[in-house]
């Protein structure tokens, strides 16, 4: 059973290091190994920060290296270098059969059986927008899940300054007046909202209708849009018949 193997390997590794270590390494390692074996979700609170160094990382890295199947490891980019240059190589040297490790924003190939290290933004964008860059059903480990809300907010946020509206009108010169009217309507609707302490607002029917009008206008014009508008309109509510 993988839990027993992980416990034995990690205990031997920690003894060889002969340095102070986190008191809960073995417990957390068994929990991670059990989640992998059962294919169930597990949320583990470590009580430590997600910076580097973080004492708990050995507890999930060793089970990932021992696990026979492929793994998707989702961590902030700032952790990639320490993981790749310190933590993972140190464990790989300890193991009899090192595991392949790659970094990327999409799955390497259908038969890849190693660990793919990717950023939260890449993983979330793939899951939210169904881009198909990561296969469904791959065991996934996320480090620093306390920041999941902030990661999702960043992925879902599109920022369009005034100059972008000018760029859109220049890209579709025959529809300048219509685009300007849509912009005025959105501005009026948004600024009539009462302020909230979170500065977050659900899109109402008026705003949704205006954005759908903009989508129809762009579709009919068949114009090549600036990249920022392509991303924004692709992520907006879709036009319905």
TINUFI-543728 format. One record per residue (C-alpha): residue number from 1; chain; y, x, z. Coordinates in Angstrom, 2 decimals, always signed. Each point is the difference from the previous one (the first is absolute). Layout:
REM residues N
{semar=NUM&marpa=A&py=Y&px=X&pz=Z}
...
This chain:
REM residues 241
{semar=1&marpa=A&py=+0.00&px=+0.00&pz=+0.00}
{semar=2&marpa=A&py=+3.41&px=+1.38&pz=-0.97}
{semar=3&marpa=A&py=+1.52&px=-0.67&pz=+3.44}
{semar=4&marpa=A&py=-2.47&px=+2.38&pz=+1.65}
{semar=5&marpa=A&py=+0.47&px=+2.66&pz=-2.69}
{semar=6&marpa=A&py=+3.79&px=-0.19&pz=+0.25}
{semar=7&marpa=A&py=-0.12&px=+0.20&pz=+3.80}
{semar=8&marpa=A&py=-2.28&px=+3.05&pz=-0.09}
{semar=9&marpa=A&py=+1.95&px=+1.84&pz=-2.71}
{semar=10&marpa=A&py=+3.42&px=-0.65&pz=+1.52}
{semar=11&marpa=A&py=-1.10&px=+0.98&pz=+3.49}
{semar=12&marpa=A&py=-1.40&px=+3.29&pz=-1.32}
{semar=13&marpa=A&py=+3.16&px=+0.62&pz=-2.02}
{semar=14&marpa=A&py=+2.28&px=-0.61&pz=+2.98}
{semar=15&marpa=A&py=-2.06&px=+2.29&pz=+2.20}
{semar=16&marpa=A&py=+0.25&px=+2.79&pz=-2.54}
{semar=17&marpa=A&py=+3.78&px=-0.34&pz=-0.20}
{semar=18&marpa=A&py=+0.38&px=+0.75&pz=+3.72}
{semar=19&marpa=A&py=+3.42&px=-1.58&pz=+0.23}
{semar=20&marpa=A&py=+1.38&px=-3.08&pz=+1.75}
{semar=21&marpa=A&py=-0.80&px=-3.11&pz=-2.00}
{semar=22&marpa=A&py=+0.68&px=-3.72&pz=+0.05}
{semar=23&marpa=A&py=-2.06&px=-1.79&pz=+2.64}
{semar=24&marpa=A&py=-1.06&px=-2.87&pz=-2.29}
{semar=25&marpa=A&py=-1.22&px=+1.92&pz=-3.05}
{semar=26&marpa=A&py=-3.67&px=-0.94&pz=+0.35}
{semar=27&marpa=A&py=+0.66&px=-3.67&pz=+0.76}
{semar=28&marpa=A&py=+2.32&px=-0.47&pz=-2.96}
{semar=29&marpa=A&py=-2.29&px=+1.94&pz=-2.33}
{semar=30&marpa=A&py=-2.91&px=-2.30&pz=+0.85}
{semar=31&marpa=A&py=+2.19&px=-3.07&pz=-0.60}
{semar=32&marpa=A&py=+1.08&px=+1.28&pz=-3.41}
{semar=33&marpa=A&py=-3.59&px=+0.86&pz=-0.92}
{semar=34&marpa=A&py=-1.18&px=-3.45&pz=+1.09}
{semar=35&marpa=A&py=+2.68&px=-1.72&pz=-2.10}
{semar=36&marpa=A&py=-1.09&px=+2.00&pz=-3.05}
{semar=37&marpa=A&py=-3.66&px=-0.80&pz=+0.54}
{semar=38&marpa=A&py=+0.56&px=-3.74&pz=+0.51}
{semar=39&marpa=A&py=+2.71&px=-0.31&pz=-2.66}
{semar=40&marpa=A&py=+2.27&px=-1.78&pz=+2.45}
{semar=41&marpa=A&py=+3.72&px=+0.32&pz=+0.66}
{semar=42&marpa=A&py=+1.07&px=+1.88&pz=+3.12}
{semar=43&marpa=A&py=+3.46&px=+0.48&pz=+1.51}
{semar=44&marpa=A&py=+0.19&px=+2.90&pz=+2.45}
{semar=45&marpa=A&py=+3.03&px=+0.65&pz=+2.18}
{semar=46&marpa=A&py=+0.21&px=+3.66&pz=+0.94}
{semar=47&marpa=A&py=+3.01&px=-0.07&pz=+2.31}
{semar=48&marpa=A&py=+1.45&px=+3.04&pz=-1.80}
{semar=49&marpa=A&py=+2.58&px=+0.50&pz=-2.73}
{semar=50&marpa=A&py=-0.86&px=+0.31&pz=-3.68}
{semar=51&marpa=A&py=+1.83&px=+3.29&pz=-0.47}
{semar=52&marpa=A&py=-1.67&px=+3.35&pz=-0.45}
{semar=53&marpa=A&py=-1.76&px=+1.39&pz=+1.87}
{semar=54&marpa=A&py=-1.71&px=-3.14&pz=+1.31}
{semar=55&marpa=A&py=-2.97&px=+0.50&pz=+2.33}
{semar=56&marpa=A&py=-2.04&px=-2.97&pz=-1.21}
{semar=57&marpa=A&py=-0.48&px=+0.97&pz=-3.67}
{semar=58&marpa=A&py=-3.22&px=+1.91&pz=+0.49}
{semar=59&marpa=A&py=-1.46&px=-3.28&pz=+1.27}
{semar=60&marpa=A&py=+0.19&px=-1.70&pz=-3.38}
{semar=61&marpa=A&py=-0.12&px=+3.01&pz=-2.32}
{semar=62&marpa=A&py=-3.47&px=+1.12&pz=+1.03}
{semar=63&marpa=A&py=-1.60&px=-3.45&pz=-0.53}
{semar=64&marpa=A&py=+1.64&px=-0.15&pz=-3.44}
{semar=65&marpa=A&py=-1.47&px=+3.38&pz=-0.93}
{semar=66&marpa=A&py=-3.48&px=-0.95&pz=+1.26}
{semar=67&marpa=A&py=-0.01&px=-3.47&pz=-1.61}
{semar=68&marpa=A&py=-2.09&px=+0.01&pz=-3.19}
{semar=69&marpa=A&py=+2.19&px=-2.34&pz=-2.02}
{semar=70&marpa=A&py=+3.50&px=+0.30&pz=-1.50}
{semar=71&marpa=A&py=+3.06&px=-0.33&pz=+2.23}
{semar=72&marpa=A&py=+3.63&px=-0.87&pz=-0.65}
{semar=73&marpa=A&py=+2.25&px=+1.68&pz=+2.61}
{semar=74&marpa=A&py=+3.51&px=-1.47&pz=+0.10}
{semar=75&marpa=A&py=+2.60&px=+2.13&pz=+1.80}
{semar=76&marpa=A&py=+3.75&px=+0.69&pz=-0.36}
{semar=77&marpa=A&py=+0.80&px=+2.86&pz=-2.37}
{semar=78&marpa=A&py=+1.38&px=+2.14&pz=+2.83}
{semar=79&marpa=A&py=-3.55&px=+0.25&pz=+1.39}
{semar=80&marpa=A&py=-1.68&px=+1.09&pz=-3.22}
{semar=81&marpa=A&py=+0.79&px=+3.68&pz=+0.28}
{semar=82&marpa=A&py=-1.14&px=+0.37&pz=+3.65}
{semar=83&marpa=A&py=-3.17&px=-1.95&pz=-0.73}
{semar=84&marpa=A&py=-0.82&px=+1.98&pz=-3.13}
{semar=85&marpa=A&py=+0.91&px=+3.40&pz=+1.36}
{semar=86&marpa=A&py=-1.07&px=-0.23&pz=+3.65}
{semar=87&marpa=A&py=-2.09&px=-2.91&pz=+1.27}
{semar=88&marpa=A&py=-2.33&px=-0.67&pz=-2.93}
{semar=89&marpa=A&py=-0.75&px=+3.65&pz=-0.90}
{semar=90&marpa=A&py=-0.81&px=+0.76&pz=+3.64}
{semar=91&marpa=A&py=-2.55&px=-2.82&pz=+0.09}
{semar=92&marpa=A&py=-1.36&px=+0.75&pz=-3.47}
{semar=93&marpa=A&py=-0.84&px=+3.56&pz=+1.06}
{semar=94&marpa=A&py=-1.95&px=-1.41&pz=+2.94}
{semar=95&marpa=A&py=-2.12&px=-2.35&pz=-2.08}
{semar=96&marpa=A&py=-3.14&px=+1.01&pz=-1.86}
{semar=97&marpa=A&py=+0.82&px=-2.25&pz=-2.99}
{semar=98&marpa=A&py=+3.76&px=-0.16&pz=-0.67}
{semar=99&marpa=A&py=+1.35&px=-3.15&pz=-1.63}
{semar=100&marpa=A&py=+2.22&px=-0.14&pz=-3.07}
{semar=101&marpa=A&py=+3.66&px=-0.75&pz=+0.81}
{semar=102&marpa=A&py=+2.67&px=-0.96&pz=-2.52}
{semar=103&marpa=A&py=+3.60&px=-1.22&pz=+0.09}
{semar=104&marpa=A&py=+1.36&px=-2.65&pz=-2.36}
{semar=105&marpa=A&py=+1.51&px=-3.43&pz=-0.59}
{semar=106&marpa=A&py=-3.14&px=-1.40&pz=-1.68}
{semar=107&marpa=A&py=-3.77&px=+0.27&pz=+0.32}
{semar=108&marpa=A&py=-1.32&px=+3.17&pz=-1.76}
{semar=109&marpa=A&py=-3.05&px=-1.53&pz=-1.70}
{semar=110&marpa=A&py=-2.69&px=-2.60&pz=+0.46}
{semar=111&marpa=A&py=-2.53&px=+2.46&pz=+1.45}
{semar=112&marpa=A&py=+2.33&px=+1.85&pz=+2.41}
{semar=113&marpa=A&py=-1.69&px=+0.23&pz=+3.41}
{semar=114&marpa=A&py=+2.58&px=+2.02&pz=+1.91}
{semar=115&marpa=A&py=+3.23&px=-0.69&pz=+1.89}
{semar=116&marpa=A&py=+3.12&px=-0.98&pz=-1.93}
{semar=117&marpa=A&py=+3.23&px=+0.62&pz=+1.90}
{semar=118&marpa=A&py=+2.82&px=-2.31&pz=-1.11}
{semar=119&marpa=A&py=+3.35&px=-1.29&pz=+1.24}
{semar=120&marpa=A&py=+0.58&px=-3.45&pz=+1.54}
{semar=121&marpa=A&py=+2.43&px=-0.94&pz=-2.77}
{semar=122&marpa=A&py=-2.61&px=+0.61&pz=-2.71}
{semar=123&marpa=A&py=-2.71&px=-1.92&pz=+1.84}
{semar=124&marpa=A&py=+2.25&px=-2.95&pz=+0.93}
{semar=125&marpa=A&py=+1.47&px=-0.31&pz=-3.49}
{semar=126&marpa=A&py=-3.50&px=-0.09&pz=-1.46}
{semar=127&marpa=A&py=-1.13&px=-2.68&pz=+2.45}
{semar=128&marpa=A&py=+3.15&px=-2.15&pz=-0.21}
{semar=129&marpa=A&py=+0.41&px=+0.14&pz=-3.78}
{semar=130&marpa=A&py=-3.69&px=+0.27&pz=-1.00}
{semar=131&marpa=A&py=+0.50&px=+3.17&pz=-2.04}
{semar=132&marpa=A&py=-3.71&px=+0.91&pz=+0.15}
{semar=133&marpa=A&py=+0.53&px=+3.66&pz=+0.91}
{semar=134&marpa=A&py=-2.35&px=-0.12&pz=+3.00}
{semar=135&marpa=A&py=-3.39&px=-1.75&pz=-0.12}
{semar=136&marpa=A&py=-0.67&px=-3.00&pz=+2.19}
{semar=137&marpa=A&py=-2.48&px=+0.62&pz=+2.80}
{semar=138&marpa=A&py=+0.75&px=+3.70&pz=+0.63}
{semar=139&marpa=A&py=+0.00&px=+0.87&pz=+3.70}
{semar=140&marpa=A&py=+3.67&px=+0.53&pz=+0.89}
{semar=141&marpa=A&py=+1.50&px=+1.80&pz=+2.99}
{semar=142&marpa=A&py=+3.72&px=-0.23&pz=+0.76}
{semar=143&marpa=A&py=+1.75&px=+2.42&pz=+2.35}
{semar=144&marpa=A&py=+3.17&px=-1.30&pz=+1.64}
{semar=145&marpa=A&py=-0.58&px=-3.71&pz=-0.61}
{semar=146&marpa=A&py=+2.82&px=-0.79&pz=+2.46}
{semar=147&marpa=A&py=+2.29&px=+0.70&pz=-2.96}
{semar=148&marpa=A&py=-1.77&px=-2.47&pz=-2.31}
{semar=149&marpa=A&py=+2.86&px=-2.52&pz=+0.14}
{semar=150&marpa=A&py=+2.55&px=+2.65&pz=-0.99}
{semar=151&marpa=A&py=-2.26&px=+1.26&pz=-2.80}
{semar=152&marpa=A&py=-0.42&px=-3.52&pz=-1.36}
{semar=153&marpa=A&py=+3.73&px=-0.65&pz=+0.20}
{semar=154&marpa=A&py=+0.73&px=+3.17&pz=-2.00}
{semar=155&marpa=A&py=-2.53&px=-0.91&pz=-2.69}
{semar=156&marpa=A&py=+1.26&px=-3.57&pz=-0.29}
{semar=157&marpa=A&py=+3.69&px=+0.94&pz=-0.08}
{semar=158&marpa=A&py=+1.89&px=+0.26&pz=-3.27}
{semar=159&marpa=A&py=+3.58&px=+1.25&pz=+0.13}
{semar=160&marpa=A&py=+2.27&px=-0.97&pz=-2.88}
{semar=161&marpa=A&py=+3.63&px=+1.17&pz=+0.33}
{semar=162&marpa=A&py=+2.82&px=-1.48&pz=-2.06}
{semar=163&marpa=A&py=-0.42&px=+2.67&pz=-2.68}
{semar=164&marpa=A&py=-3.54&px=-1.23&pz=-0.69}
{semar=165&marpa=A&py=+1.33&px=-3.44&pz=-0.94}
{semar=166&marpa=A&py=+2.38&px=+1.72&pz=-2.42}
{semar=167&marpa=A&py=-2.95&px=+1.90&pz=-1.47}
{semar=168&marpa=A&py=-1.93&px=-3.23&pz=-0.48}
{semar=169&marpa=A&py=+2.89&px=-1.64&pz=-1.83}
{semar=170&marpa=A&py=+0.33&px=+3.03&pz=-2.26}
{semar=171&marpa=A&py=-3.74&px=-0.12&pz=-0.72}
{semar=172&marpa=A&py=+0.26&px=-3.67&pz=-1.04}
{semar=173&marpa=A&py=+3.55&px=-0.27&pz=-1.39}
{semar=174&marpa=A&py=-0.59&px=-3.43&pz=-1.50}
{semar=175&marpa=A&py=-0.66&px=-1.49&pz=+3.45}
{semar=176&marpa=A&py=+2.87&px=+1.53&pz=+2.00}
{semar=177&marpa=A&py=+1.48&px=-3.34&pz=+1.01}
{semar=178&marpa=A&py=-3.34&px=-1.45&pz=+1.08}
{semar=179&marpa=A&py=-0.86&px=+3.11&pz=+2.05}
{semar=180&marpa=A&py=+3.43&px=-0.05&pz=+1.62}
{semar=181&marpa=A&py=-0.43&px=-3.67&pz=+0.94}
{semar=182&marpa=A&py=-3.40&px=+0.72&pz=+1.59}
{semar=183&marpa=A&py=+1.48&px=+2.88&pz=+1.98}
{semar=184&marpa=A&py=+2.88&px=-2.16&pz=+1.23}
{semar=185&marpa=A&py=-2.44&px=-2.75&pz=+1.00}
{semar=186&marpa=A&py=-2.20&px=+2.42&pz=+1.96}
{semar=187&marpa=A&py=+3.02&px=+1.56&pz=+1.71}
{semar=188&marpa=A&py=+1.37&px=-3.37&pz=+1.03}
{semar=189&marpa=A&py=-3.35&px=-1.18&pz=+1.33}
{semar=190&marpa=A&py=-0.69&px=+3.18&pz=+1.97}
{semar=191&marpa=A&py=+3.43&px=+0.23&pz=+1.61}
{semar=192&marpa=A&py=-0.14&px=-3.64&pz=+1.08}
{semar=193&marpa=A&py=-2.99&px=+0.80&pz=+2.22}
{semar=194&marpa=A&py=+0.62&px=+0.10&pz=+3.76}
{semar=195&marpa=A&py=-0.42&px=+3.49&pz=+1.44}
{semar=196&marpa=A&py=-3.26&px=+0.87&pz=+1.76}
{semar=197&marpa=A&py=-0.60&px=+2.93&pz=+2.39}
{semar=198&marpa=A&py=-2.82&px=+1.23&pz=-2.28}
{semar=199&marpa=A&py=+2.11&px=-0.10&pz=-3.18}
{semar=200&marpa=A&py=-3.02&px=-1.53&pz=-1.76}
{semar=201&marpa=A&py=-0.04&px=-3.29&pz=-1.91}
{semar=202&marpa=A&py=-2.65&px=-1.99&pz=-1.78}
{semar=203&marpa=A&py=+0.80&px=-0.71&pz=-3.64}
{semar=204&marpa=A&py=+1.09&px=-3.63&pz=-0.39}
{semar=205&marpa=A&py=-0.54&px=-2.31&pz=-2.97}
{semar=206&marpa=A&py=+3.40&px=+0.75&pz=-1.53}
{semar=207&marpa=A&py=-0.52&px=+3.75&pz=+0.02}
{semar=208&marpa=A&py=-3.55&px=-0.32&pz=-1.27}
{semar=209&marpa=A&py=+1.19&px=-2.20&pz=-2.86}
{semar=210&marpa=A&py=+2.76&px=+2.45&pz=-0.96}
{semar=211&marpa=A&py=-2.41&px=+2.93&pz=-0.08}
{semar=212&marpa=A&py=-2.42&px=-2.00&pz=-2.12}
{semar=213&marpa=A&py=+2.87&px=-0.80&pz=-2.38}
{semar=214&marpa=A&py=+0.64&px=+3.74&pz=-0.25}
{semar=215&marpa=A&py=-3.67&px=+0.64&pz=-0.74}
{semar=216&marpa=A&py=+0.02&px=-2.61&pz=-2.79}
{semar=217&marpa=A&py=+3.17&px=+1.47&pz=-1.45}
{semar=218&marpa=A&py=-1.49&px=+3.51&pz=-0.04}
{semar=219&marpa=A&py=-3.25&px=-1.24&pz=-1.49}
{semar=220&marpa=A&py=+1.74&px=-1.84&pz=-2.82}
{semar=221&marpa=A&py=+2.29&px=+2.96&pz=-0.77}
{semar=222&marpa=A&py=-2.98&px=+2.41&pz=-0.29}
{semar=223&marpa=A&py=+2.38&px=+2.79&pz=+0.97}
{semar=224&marpa=A&py=-1.06&px=+3.32&pz=+1.52}
{semar=225&marpa=A&py=+1.25&px=-0.08&pz=+3.58}
{semar=226&marpa=A&py=+1.13&px=+2.83&pz=+2.27}
{semar=227&marpa=A&py=-2.88&px=+1.22&pz=+2.18}
{semar=228&marpa=A&py=+1.52&px=-1.41&pz=+3.20}
{semar=229&marpa=A&py=+0.09&px=-3.49&pz=-1.52}
{semar=230&marpa=A&py=-3.53&px=+0.25&pz=-1.34}
{semar=231&marpa=A&py=-1.26&px=+0.74&pz=+3.51}
{semar=232&marpa=A&py=+2.14&px=-2.68&pz=+1.60}
{semar=233&marpa=A&py=-0.89&px=-2.82&pz=-2.38}
{semar=234&marpa=A&py=-3.70&px=+0.92&pz=+0.05}
{semar=235&marpa=A&py=+0.04&px=-0.44&pz=+3.78}
{semar=236&marpa=A&py=+1.96&px=-3.26&pz=-0.01}
{semar=237&marpa=A&py=-1.63&px=-3.46&pz=+0.18}
{semar=238&marpa=A&py=-1.47&px=-0.69&pz=-3.43}
{semar=239&marpa=A&py=+1.42&px=-2.54&pz=-2.41}
{semar=240&marpa=A&py=-1.92&px=-3.26&pz=+0.04}
{semar=241&marpa=A&py=-0.29&px=-2.45&pz=-2.85}
